[in-house]
Amino acid sequence: QVQLVESGGGLVQAGGSLRLSCAASGSTFSFNFMGWYRQAPGKQRELVAVATRGGTINYADSVKGRFTISRDNAKNTVDLQMNSLKPEDTAVYYCNVGHFIGLGSWGQGTQVTVSS
């Protein structure tokens, strides 16, 4: 049983910054993929950023240059530093870990709201 807990969400003004953190517990399993998805009201859940155990990092085009993903394999944590936030970044952000991105375990989500 793997459990994920996200933290760090909140309300910020456009141009501000937030740092999200996801902590995995309940298993010593080493995950290949650790990443972040987000879902805005009425929209499909979309991949924001992902990091593999081998060091490959990918970002959605909409966040490149603004967001930075990092992972600590020893602690089974993955963070998302979000800078220059825009109103369109408003969404619930979900941590996702597993052998394949989009599968495996999901966190309950943390709300990020960016005001105009």
C-alpha positions in Angstrom: 0.0 0.0 0.0 1.4 3.4 -1.1 0.1 6.6 0.2 0.8 10.1 -1.2 0.3 13.4 0.6 0.6 16.7 -1.2 1.2 20.0 0.5 2.1 23.6 -0.3 -0.9 24.8 -2.3 -2.7 28.0 -1.6 -3.8 31.4 -3.0 -1.3 33.7 -4.7 -1.3 36.7 -6.9 -0.3 36.4 -10.5 3.5 36.5 -10.8 4.0 34.9 -7.4 5.5 31.5 -6.4 4.5 28.4 -4.6 6.4 25.1 -3.8 4.4 21.9 -3.8 5.7 18.8 -2.0 4.6 15.2 -2.3 5.6 12.6 0.3 5.2 8.9 -0.4 4.8 6.4 2.5 3.7 2.9 3.2 6.3 1.2 1.0 10.0 1.0 0.4 9.4 0.5 -3.4 11.6 2.7 -5.7 9.3 4.3 -8.2 10.4 4.9 -11.8 8.1 7.8 -12.5 7.3 10.6 -10.0 5.4 13.5 -11.3 2.6 16.1 -11.1 -0.7 16.4 -12.8 -3.3 19.2 -12.5 -7.0 19.5 -13.2 -8.9 22.7 -13.6 -12.7 22.9 -13.2 -14.4 21.3 -16.2 -11.1 20.2 -17.7 -9.3 16.9 -18.2 -6.4 16.1 -15.9 -3.1 16.9 -17.6 0.5 16.1 -17.0 2.5 19.1 -15.7 6.0 17.6 -15.0 7.6 14.2 -14.6 11.0 13.0 -13.4 12.3 9.4 -13.8 14.6 7.6 -11.5 17.2 7.6 -14.4 17.2 11.4 -14.4 14.9 12.3 -17.4 12.8 15.3 -16.8 9.9 16.6 -18.9 7.6 19.6 -18.6 4.4 20.6 -20.3 5.0 23.4 -22.8 2.8 25.7 -20.8 5.1 25.6 -17.7 8.5 25.3 -19.3 10.8 28.0 -17.9 8.5 28.6 -14.9 8.2 25.3 -13.0 11.0 23.1 -11.7 10.5 19.5 -10.6 12.9 17.7 -8.2 12.9 14.4 -6.5 14.6 12.8 -3.5 14.8 9.1 -4.1 16.1 8.3 -0.6 13.0 10.0 1.0 10.5 9.2 -1.8 9.5 12.8 -2.2 8.9 14.9 -5.3 8.6 18.7 -5.3 7.3 21.2 -7.8 8.7 24.8 -7.6 6.2 27.1 -9.4 7.4 30.6 -10.3 5.8 33.4 -12.4 2.3 31.9 -11.7 -0.5 32.8 -14.0 -4.3 32.6 -13.5 -4.4 29.7 -16.0 -2.3 27.7 -13.6 -5.2 27.6 -11.2 -6.1 23.9 -10.6 -6.0 21.0 -8.2 -2.5 19.5 -8.4 -2.0 15.8 -8.0 1.1 13.8 -7.2 1.5 10.6 -9.2 4.1 7.8 -8.7 4.6 4.4 -10.3 6.3 2.4 -13.0 4.2 4.2 -15.6 3.2 7.8 -15.4 -0.5 8.2 -15.1 -0.9 4.9 -13.4 0.2 3.7 -10.0 -0.6 5.8 -6.9 -2.3 9.2 -6.7 -2.4 11.8 -4.0 -5.7 13.5 -2.9 -4.7 16.8 -4.5 -3.8 20.3 -3.3 -5.5 23.4 -4.5 -3.5 26.1 -6.3 -5.4 29.4 -7.0 -3.8 32.3 -8.8 -5.6 35.6 -8.8 -5.5 38.1 -11.7 
